[in-house]
Amino acid sequence: MPVAWKAGEEWNEGNGSGQSSGRDEEQEDYNTAFVVVVAFVAALGGLLFGYDTGVISGALPFIDNDFGLSPLASGLVVSSLLVGAMVGAGFAGRLADTLGRRRVVLIAAVIFAFGAIGAGLAPAVWVLIAFRVVLGVAVGAASVMVPLYISEMSPTPVRGTLSSLFQLAITIGILLAYVINYLLAGAEAWRAMLLLAFVPSVGLFIGIYFLPETPRWLVSHGFIERARRVLRRIYGDANVEGEVERIRRVERQERSNESGLAELLSPVVRPMLIVGLGLAVFQQFVGINTIIYYAPTIIGETGLATQTAILATVGVGLVNFLMTFVAIYLIDRVGRKPLLIFGLIGMIASLLLLAGGFFVGGLEGAPAWLTITGLLLYIASFAATFGPVMWVMLPEIFPLHVRGAGTGVSTIGNWGANFIVSLMFPVLAAAIGLTFVFGLLAVISVGALIFIIVLVPETKGRSLEQIEADLRDSVVG
């Protein structure tokens, strides 16, 4: 059975030279069935993430009918989840470093179930808003924990592919929300739309309950024998001791460093935090949730009937889902950075196409085919690249002892940017028009492209420990 490095060969990380071997020694033989089950179960958190963020677009008109929402109340119903997500992301990282990745996912599953029931049965709009905040806490925690858990349980050769399942699950959740919205729209059953999130939350809890903690967290907290048992389930018996020792070397190095927020701001870790925050914020500032939250509104501005606009929104969700398979196929073949670059080029082109479509015909006479083409091209470019790549890279770039905290801080930035974009899009659209809004998003996307070319490293095919060592050496060397 192939092993991470051959007998008699020393992997150069942590050898005191400050240089890696230039060659990524990796475990090529692993228990495929086990690691795929781990990734699929954990990715249920992504499905809940997608469902709870997507379902509100179809439920909101009927909530308005029942509660008579003011514009401010409508905005709070939508954005309250994002406020909760920032809170959840903020606490999840630190809790994960203390309690373990698995336990925090279990807590998030319970919060998902509680929030779904509360939102679906809400007797008043303020109760609904409160439970949307609760759901947001679970969504934020899942957005930190699920990619982190999958990344630390995945063998290096397929880490990108398996981590991409999180984004695939998000797109499934969004598509499922759009379809359920369409099917229940005739009955105006917004409570059923919200309550249905309870089902996958139970599935997530049961699935994660029977899965182990990650070996990296177990080693870092002294549970060496438990870590060996998990590693045997992943790799079999081949070189388990080598894997344990590799994790322990990195863990010993970091024992001498500061921990928590102080370490995130230290000169060694700060460049990694800049990359993580930059990826997280730009993923939202390029405008993805203007499409996810407001696709029916955008399509409706072309003059299409409401029912046709809702059906077209399902098409947007379907493209979002299908193109994520392209990312899963390419991410461990092409690499992270090339996907980001090509995806942003496609997003810039599609945003300019959208701006041009509304410029040609005005808000009410824009050619429908041009607008829908731009929307679909944008979604395809994002879903095949930036959508999954960010969630794959965040756990890869941070050191072990601050991986949860670093991923959490970056994810807070992601949710904060999401909140700003979601809140400002309808305001800007009314003030300056969709032509200028999409033009502005294109300019921001150009900034994201420059950021990625200049600052973002490639992490394809390299172990988490080697990425960490190389990033550290690039700063101190």
Secondary structure, DSSP 8 states (H G I E B T S, - for coil): ---SS-TT----TTSSSS---SS--------HHHHHHHHHHHHHHHHHHHHHHHTHHHHHHHHHHHH---HHHHHHHHHHHHHHHHHHHHHHHHHHHHH-HHHHHHHHHHHHHHHHHHHHT-SSHHHHHHHHHHHHHHHHHHHHHHHHHHHHHS-GGGHHHHHHHHHHHHHHHHHHHHHHHHHHGGGT-HHHHHHTTHHHHHHHHHHHHTS---HHHHHHTT-HHHHHHHHHHHHTTTTHHHHHHHHHHHHHHHHTS--THHHHTSTTTHHHHHHHHHHHHHHHHTTHHHHHHHHHHHHHTTT--HHHHHHHHHHHHHHHHHHHHHHHHHTTTT-HHHHHHHHHHHHHHHHHHHHHHHHHHHHHH--HHHHHHHHHHHHHHHHTTHHHHHHHHHHHHS-GGGHHHHHHHHHHHHHHHHHHHHHHHHHHHHHH-HHHHHHHHHHHHHHHHHHHHHH----TT--HHHHHHHHHHHHH-
